[in-house]
Amino acid sequence: MRSYSPVDFTHVSLTGPFWAERLETVLTRTVPSQYRKLEESGILESLELKDPPPPLRIPRIGGPDGHTHQVFWDSDIGKWIEAAGYALRHRRDPDLEAKVDAIVDQLEAAQMADGYLNLWYQGHEIEKRWTNLRDRHELYNAGHLLEGAIAYYQATGKRKLLDVLERYLDHIRTTFGTGPGQKRGYPGHQEIELALVKLYRLTGERKQLDLAAYFIDQRGAEPHYFDEEAVARGDDPKAYHFYANGNYQYAQAHKPVREQDKVVGHAVRAMYMYSAMADLAAELDDDSLRHACEMLWKDVTTTRMYVTGGFGPSASNEGFTTDYDLPNDTAYCETCASIAFVFWAQRMLNLDLDGHYAELMELALYNGTLSGLSRDGELYFYENKLESDGSHRRWPWHPCPCCTMNVSRLVASVGGYFYSVGPDAIAINLYGGNSADLELDGRRIRIVEESLYPLSGKVRVSVHPDGHGPFTLRLRIPDWATDAMANLNGNPVDVPGQTEKGYLTITRDWIDGDVIDLDLPMPPRRIYANPKVKMDRHRTALARGPLVYCAEQVDNETPIADLLLPRTAELVEQMRPDLFGGVVTLTTKAETIARDDWGPDLYRTAPPTPAPTTLTAIPYYLWANREPGAMQVWIRES
């Protein structure tokens, strides 16, 4: 079913200032600092399986059998290995490689004779393994370890960790299934399904794909496995904290996946599952899975998505509530959710190259994802609010540090989102300055893209094919670039007439040195929310190109909460080379509420007096990198 495939990030060199800077920061600061945090937090110590086990670093919630975030620690190790693997594919580093090798040796030593590998259970309660898939993340942890093993093998050729995980998978494959004596279980937190598809693509072994399909197909089947396992361990299924409305919406297990058409529950779990569904739809040519993905995509992007490409308004379930419930100051918008949405969007994009998916992939990448990592590469947001009084600040670590390695592994591999290759065609999905060495039907083609994107929409693409012969080049034209123009070797191209599903399509016998110049206008624009989003009525958000903007207190003289933006006020772009290494700000004439004429009264009959002021906005992903202060994405209009 898949008509296009992503190009491996190792074939794409990032040369533009925006992504080159982000990548260098992640490679030189983020990945090394994360290793230090894994040491300091005790996560690496958990590899030692001490007897007796040391006291918990993160106490249980709710008594001696309660939950502790330490059950997730295997996944944090796996994600760091994956990010390190991607870093090593950019440049070999003996010290980093030695650190990974030491972890691998410990994981190999910890593995049980039957293949089982879970540091929490082996260190604390091995007799309870596989008794609580709903809550204890054994399969989720296995998935992230597997993705780490694949990345490290591809980076170094070392397959010790991959061998360890394949033995573990043999154990999992024996334990779970529909055969006699097998458990009909599936993960409470989806993730292993994505990893299994990756392994299938690496090895070509159908058993890996079949196991991923089993976990997806079994989800939500009756009788409900989460009920059965709860009864088996002596628990009341209905006592489950997230047992809402008598079902398992929290884990998207309330009904079989092909019957789901409403995005519910924990946002990260949902996005990981939809990504796996899209993978399986492509690999198995499964129209029913594709249809379900399309229905779920439409639901979440038209009723439950923040303007920044963030997902999940609620902290209580780290996920979704009701349609159009998109509060700003209490927004959860977990960084991992936007990252997982980027995964899903890329998979949907490559089914048939519809630019709508690339549009929202880019939105979530630049805004909902990058906001989760500080500019210095060592501070993080777990929650990405759209409004703050200044108390919401980045943190150096977290008891559940899932977002930290998630953002580093995405940035380290972001080059893999720029291009797709299909039948006789190359698609350019993202811009930002790069060179790519591609292969199309056995033919080598080099693409060089020069731009300052997203600061500027001026893009030059030069084509360098090996030999002659026609093929198609598809260049994405973003929805916001309403008056886009293009030239081929200096000759105008009919952009409206040659654009299909958001891509400018040019088919010709390309010769070495052919050049396409794109002009993607980036005028500042205002965005308005559906009136059903009551939090954003009479407000507007500002954007330029793919970037959503916000007003941060440090750039504005008057309190952010008092700002009023006249509907007719002109938005002015200003290049600020002195700010964040070079950024375009938006400024405009605005109004503020005068406070000095109010006096001591709590109420009065005369309205507040407006006073003129200036509003300055910066790209949202950059907020909270300076002094603490208030911030707003949605500005009230007057």
Beta strands, then each sheet from edge to edge (+ up, - down):
strand 1: 5-6
strand 2: 12-14
strand 3: 387-388
strand 4: 419-422
strand 5: 425-428
strand 6: 434-440
strand 7: 443-451
strand 8: 458-465
strand 9: 470-476
strand 10: 485-488
strand 11: 491-493
strand 12: 499-500
strand 13: 503-509
strand 14: 514-519
strand 15: 525-527
strand 16: 539-544
strand 17: 547-552
strand 18: 572-576
strand 19: 583-594
strand 20: 609-619
strand 21: 631-632
strand 22: 635-636
sheet 1: 1+ 4- 5+ 9+ 13- 12+
sheet 2: 2+ 6- 7+ 8- 14+ 10- 11+
sheet 3: 3+ 21- 17+ 16- 15+
sheet 4: 3+ 21- 17+ 20- 19+ 18-
sheet 5: 3+ 21- 17+ 16- 22+
end
